[in-house]
Amino acid sequence: MDIYHAIMKEWYWFVIVGAIVSMAFTPTFLKAKCPKCKKRNLRTVDLDQQTRVGIQDREKRAYLTFFRCNSCGARLMRELTAPYEDASDSRWNAAFERALVTIA
């Protein structure tokens, strides 16, 4: 009975350890879903500065972010928190062809 009381006094350590362990799995649940195939394989396309400035000047939309789905190959874009838009048109080729290679 004394061990039970000692553990119950220190119950918050279970919460702390549980929170630390759960942090390892959090990125899996926070990844964006592809609107076409509904899988969590959407990756951000990183642009070099020259390409980004060229697109911003042409489109007059300052906060465009490009995405590619690793599952279905969909090319998407969005402005700030707007819904995803299809970016498979040829005018967006520069964003996807000259993208910086990153490990996600």
DRENROVEX-411037 format. One line per 4 residues: number of its first residue (from 1); their letters; for each residue x, y, z of N, C-alpha, C, O, CB. Coordinates in steps of 0.001 Angstrom, whole numbers, padded with zeros to 6 digits, m for minus. Atoms other than C-alpha are relative to their C-alpha. Glycine has a CB too. Example, Ala and Ser with C-alpha at 12.3 -4.5 7.8 and 13.67 -1.06 7.14 Angstrom:
BEGIN
1> as> 000890:m001190:000000:012300:m004500:007800:000900:001200:000000:001936:001181:000665:m000992:000027:001246 ~ m000820:m001190:m000060:013670:m001060:007140:m000770:001090:000730:m000261:002198:000899:000414:000462:m001415 $
REM end
This chain:
BEGIN
1> mdiy> 000812:m001193:000000:000000:000000:000000:000855:001255:000000:000455:002258:m000592:m000923:m000001:001188 ~ m000874:m001164:m000033:002889:002401:000674:000569:000308:m001388:000756:001478:m001724:001136:m000223:000998 ~ m000509:m000220:001355:004244:001916:m002871:m001073:000682:m000850:m000770:001586:m001629:000440:m001343:m000649 ~ 001101:m000600:000740:000843:002773:m004312:m000117:001496:000330:m000285:002315:m000574:m001322:m000730:000321 $
5> haim> 000090:m001402:m000411:000720:006018:m002323:001201:000803:m000510:001058:001962:m000901:m000091:000101:001533 ~ m001187:m000688:000498:004269:006896:m003325:m000120:000274:m001497:000268:001344:m001968:001260:m000828:000288 ~ 000188:m000191:001437:003427:006400:m007003:m001053:001065:m000262:m000885:001902:m001148:m000400:m001322:m000676 ~ 001065:m000971:000214:000232:008409:m006717:000444:001426:000318:m000083:002380:m000255:m001203:m000362:000844 $
9> kewy> m000522:m001329:m000290:002155:011315:m005208:000797:000541:m001187:000863:001753:m001395:000876:m000033:001259 ~ m000864:m000388:001117:004408:011362:m008273:m000670:m000263:m001351:000034:m000483:m002337:001331:m000753:000078 ~ 000728:000321:001228:001694:010792:m010931:000331:000928:m001156:000241:000525:m002315:m001473:000044:000259 ~ m000273:m000964:001056:002676:013906:m012849:001197:m000407:m000848:001318:000032:m001991:000237:001370:000596 $
13> wfvi> m001131:000468:000802:005895:012193:m013955:m000469:m000882:m001149:000145:m000888:m002216:000996:m000766:000876 ~ 000556:000803:001091:003794:009767:m015990:m000506:000914:m001118:m000353:000604:m002299:m001147:m000911:000517 ~ 000495:m000955:000991:002199:012749:m017722:001166:000624:m000763:001107:000767:m001984:m000848:001098:000678 ~ m001162:m000614:000645:005574:014355:m018417:000672:m000971:m000962:000980:m000607:m002097:001006:000474:001051 $
17> vgai> m000632:001002:000864:007104:011161:m019802:m000903:m000304:m001195:m000412:m000441:m002315:000303:m001299:000794 ~ 000934:000232:001097:003963:010518:m021875:000018:001125:m001023:m000044:000871:m002226:m001399:m000173:000540 ~ m000045:m001153:000904:004109:014021:m023343:001283:m000004:m000822:001255:000294:m002016:m000113:001312:000793 ~ m001277:000046:000717:007783:013639:m024260:m000016:m001094:m001058:000445:m000877:m002178:001162:m000230:000980 $
21> vsma> 000067:001106:000965:007182:010286:m025947:m000945:000347:m001147:m000655:000032:m002301:m000462:m001302:000695 ~ 000967:m000337:001050:004150:011610:m027842:000543:001057:m000959:000104:001118:m002107:m001301:000492:000624 ~ m000588:m001009:000879:006219:014503:m029242:000720:m000637:m001188:000814:m000022:m002250:000968:000879:000785 ~ m000687:000679:001099:008121:011995:m031369:m000963:m000342:m001129:m000545:m000422:m002284:000683:m001269:000503 $
25> ftpt> 000977:000391:001007:004907:011060:m033201:m000846:001155:m000509:m001638:000970:m001432:m000893:m001054:000553 ~ 000817:m001150:000380:003389:014535:m033522:000154:000402:m001466:m000861:000678:m002107:000345:001168:000872 ~ m000107:m000399:001413:004858:015387:m036971:m000786:m000899:m000952:m001234:m000439:m002002:001448:000006:m000415 ~ 000768:000906:000845:003135:012330:m038424:m001447:000456:m000109:m002051:000345:m001176:000064:m001426:000546 $
29> flka> 001402:m000420:m000002:m000268:013710:m037456:m000200:001412:m000535:m001318:001790:m000884:m000555:m000088:001393 ~ 000124:m001383:000443:000477:017284:m038499:000319:000200:m001481:000144:001303:m002000:000899:000866:000819 ~ m000295:m000127:001421:001550:016575:m042086:m001276:000310:m000768:m002365:m000144:m000414:000656:m001285:m000540 ~ 001151:m000369:000824:m000717:018032:m044726:m000443:m001178:m000862:000377:m001971:m001324:000337:001211:m000886 $
33> kcpk> 000565:001033:000862:m003034:015723:m046657:m000136:000529:m001420:m000506:001683:m001635:m001368:m000474:000534 ~ 000200:m000344:001405:m003070:015746:m050432:m001504:000021:m000273:m002194:m000945:000052:000736:m001016:m000949 ~ 001442:m000045:000268:m006539:016891:m051562:m000439:m000961:m001104:m001631:m001242:m001234:m000402:001404:m000374 ~ 000369:000908:001087:m006410:014518:m054545:m000026:m001455:000443:m000990:m002168:000163:000962:000159:m001157 $
37> ckkr> m000052:001417:m000386:m005329:011189:m053021:m000271:m000217:001488:m000392:m001360:001930:001357:m000581:m000355 ~ 000326:000038:m001433:m006024:012011:m049324:001065:m000694:000856:000765:m001140:001963:m001321:m000700:000196 ~ m001087:000588:m000781:m002647:010634:m048179:000858:001112:000577:000885:002224:000048:000858:m000961:m000868 ~ m000841:m000991:m000672:m000253:012440:m045853:001422:m000010:m000570:002390:m000240:000155:000034:m000268:001516 $
41> nlrt> m001301:m000026:000664:002578:012704:m048365:000241:001305:m000740:000989:001325:m001717:000115:m001159:m000963 ~ m000167:m001299:000634:002380:016382:m049304:001273:000655:000534:001453:000798:001744:m001240:000905:000251 ~ m001274:m000618:m000368:005793:018046:m049312:000088:001402:m000586:m000396:001654:m001690:001187:m000861:m000483 ~ m000203:m001362:000469:006699:021712:m049629:001129:000024:m001020:002152:m000638:m000842:000310:000947:001179 $
45> vdld> m001033:m000186:001018:008671:022683:m052732:000742:001279:000346:000152:002359:000369:m000612:000063:m001455 ~ m000817:m001161:m000349:011526:025002:m051767:000539:000643:m001274:001137:m000028:m002115:001166:m000405:000946 ~ m000431:m000733:001189:012280:027672:m054361:001239:000825:000297:001422:001313:001413:m001124:000903:m000515 ~ m001122:m000919:m000162:015495:029568:m054918:m000532:001434:m000122:m001649:001648:m000594:001126:m000283:m001066 $
49> qqtr> 000458:m001392:m000079:015290:033346:m054542:m000390:000547:m001368:m001394:001251:m001484:001087:000877:000615 ~ 000277:m000522:001342:015393:034108:m058281:m001350:m000500:m000521:m002124:000274:m001084:001123:m000404:m000972 ~ 001272:000564:000456:012494:031785:m059076:m001164:000601:000780:m002195:000942:000199:000003:m001534:000148 ~ 001064:m000559:m000838:010429:033075:m056152:m000327:001441:m000410:m001498:001797:m000539:000410:m000048:001485 $
53> vgiq> 000216:m001394:000401:010903:036726:m057165:m000657:000065:m001375:m001544:000890:m001594:001334:000776:m000010 ~ 000593:000019:001330:010076:035915:m060800:m001483:m000337:000044:m002280:000287:m000656:000726:m000994:m000880 ~ 001413:000382:m000129:006807:034226:m059821:m000795:001107:000678:m001916:001401:000263:m000139:m001314:000793 ~ 000700:m001072:m000704:005870:037021:m057405:m000224:001204:m000912:m001286:001826:m000866:000788:000422:001243 $
57> drek> 000152:m001132:000916:006478:039688:m060055:m001055:m000291:m001064:m001844:000584:m001419:001341:000333:m000666 ~ 000939:000364:001065:004473:037819:m062683:m001432:m000131:000506:m002374:000275:m000176:000430:m001301:m000646 ~ 001336:000325:m000504:001540:036801:m060487:m000591:001053:000933:m001803:001073:001148:000047:m001308:000714 ~ 000464:m001007:m000973:001313:039729:m058028:m000659:m000655:001217:m001591:m000109:001808:m000994:000973:m000669 $
61> rayl> 000469:000715:m001192:000685:037190:m055264:001244:m000322:000823:002039:m001185:000452:m000819:m001321:m000374 ~ m001261:000046:m000747:003347:037513:m052592:000205:m001279:000801:001351:m001665:001034:000069:001164:000926 ~ m000162:001092:m000958:002669:034483:m050413:m000392:m001352:m000577:m001127:m002104:000063:m000819:000275:001234 ~ 000283:001299:000603:002462:031516:m052765:000961:m001052:000539:002162:m000807:000656:000097:000079:m001536 $
65> tffr> m000806:001139:m000410:003702:028175:m051497:m000385:m001169:m000892:m001565:m001411:m001143:m000205:m000343:001520 ~ 000232:001113:000917:004093:025173:m053782:000207:m001323:000729:001042:m001436:001627:000935:000096:m001228 ~ m000046:001318:m000621:003565:021534:m052841:m000009:m001074:m001084:m000541:m000876:m002176:m001191:m000193:000975 ~ 000047:001169:000872:004110:018153:m054467:m000339:m001210:000864:000214:m001381:001951:001361:m000206:m000765 $
69> cnsc> 000375:001212:m000723:002491:014901:m053365:000936:m001128:m000417:001104:m001394:m001607:m001489:m000381:m000273 ~ m000904:001115:000290:004932:012005:m053101:m000758:m001257:m000395:m000167:m002164:m000981:000879:m000290:001202 ~ 000786:001195:000337:002111:009474:m053533:m000540:000051:m001423:m000301:m000861:m002214:m001156:m000160:000977 ~ 000662:m000065:001313:000185:010650:m056595:000688:000954:m000974:000326:000997:m002149:m001440:000422:000174 $
73> garl> m000725:m000913:000882:002592:013287:m057977:m000724:001299:m000297:m000309:002045:m001184:000293:m000681:m001276 ~ 000763:m001228:000234:000031:016102:m057785:000862:001221:000299:001659:001222:001238:m001280:000021:000866 ~ m000680:m001276:m000209:001399:019635:m058091:m001045:001001:000452:m002024:001257:m000250:000738:000489:m001299 ~ 000983:m000895:m000602:m000412:022096:m055856:000665:001282:000467:001883:001342:000629:m000712:m000685:001170 $
77> mrel> m000486:m001248:m000583:m000073:025649:m054592:m001106:000577:000860:m002277:000218:000733:000445:001017:m001102 ~ 000987:m000718:m000806:m001763:027846:m052049:000584:001332:000416:001800:001502:000505:m000426:m000826:001243 ~ m000405:m001320:m000473:m001657:031428:m050910:m000415:000124:001449:m001600:000055:001773:m000626:001139:m000862 ~ 000201:m000039:m001450:m001295:031774:m047141:m000793:m001218:000456:m000296:m002339:000343:m000726:001299:000417 $
81> tapy> 000786:001135:m000487:m004077:029600:m045694:m001203:m000297:m000889:m002153:m000951:m000457:m000469:000265:001417 ~ 001092:000249:000954:m006333:029531:m048772:m000018:m001486:m000369:000947:m002200:m000097:000162:000887:m001285 ~ 000040:001406:000442:m007462:026174:m050189:001079:m000277:m001058:001552:000637:m001734:m001402:m000348:m000569 ~ m000983:000393:001005:m005030:024248:m052377:m000564:000224:m001392:m001746:m000012:m001644:000414:m001473:000182 $
85> edas> 000369:m000177:001397:m005098:025112:m056073:000886:m000914:m000839:002017:m001221:m000461:000142:001498:m000446 ~ m000763:000840:000911:m003974:022932:m058958:001114:000825:m000633:000869:001936:m001103:m000917:m000614:m001089 ~ m001142:m000700:000591:m000505:023931:m060199:000626:m000836:m001105:001835:m000767:m001326:001050:000329:001075 ~ m000533:000847:001071:m000158:021458:m063073:000091:000745:m001327:000577:000186:m002310:m000865:m001240:m000168 $
89> dsrw> m000084:m000815:001199:m000441:024269:m065646:001473:000272:m000333:002319:000302:000561:m000781:001328:000185 ~ m001385:m000189:000437:002715:024927:m067694:000630:001281:000546:001856:001371:000609:000060:000016:m001508 ~ m000585:m001238:m000529:003137:028431:m066225:000656:m000200:001359:001421:000657:001801:m001066:001073:000109 ~ m000615:000287:m001297:004129:026837:m062899:001175:m000959:m000114:001737:m001364:000904:m001031:m000573:000945 $
93> naaf> m001105:000945:000187:006793:024560:m064418:001292:000477:000650:002041:m000327:001205:000234:m000237:m001477 ~ m001241:m000538:m000571:009592:026868:m063260:000092:m000294:001491:001174:m000573:002007:000089:001512:m000241 ~ m000008:000235:m001444:008566:026402:m059641:000375:m001443:000327:001038:m001698:001333:m001367:000332:000599 ~ m000248:001408:m000303:008777:022622:m059839:001289:m000527:m000633:001900:m001452:m000099:m001168:m000833:m000467 $
97> eral> m001218:000466:000657:011705:022204:m062260:001256:000537:000660:002273:m000154:000718:m000013:000394:m001451 ~ m001182:m000618:m000612:014080:024590:m060489:m000078:m000021:001525:000568:000786:002193:000157:001441:m000491 ~ 000143:000081:m001461:013091:023592:m056969:001281:m000509:000632:001988:m001342:000065:m001176:m000913:000385 ~ m001150:000480:m000756:015803:023116:m054409:m000283:m001387:000529:m001400:m001680:000954:000342:000955:001152 $
101> vtia> 000180:001371:m000487:016334:019514:m053416:000146:000020:001516:001184:000426:002039:001036:m000989:m000657 ~ m000037:000059:m001449:015482:019037:m049750:m000456:m001368:000466:m001188:m002064:m000238:m000871:001101:000617 ~ 000437:001246:m000604:015020:016047:m047505:m001108:000353:000965:m000908:001142:001888:001175:m000754:000715 ~ 001154:m000307:m000863:011596:016129:m045885:m000209:m001083:001008:m001131:m001002:001820:m001269:000189:m000820 $
REM end
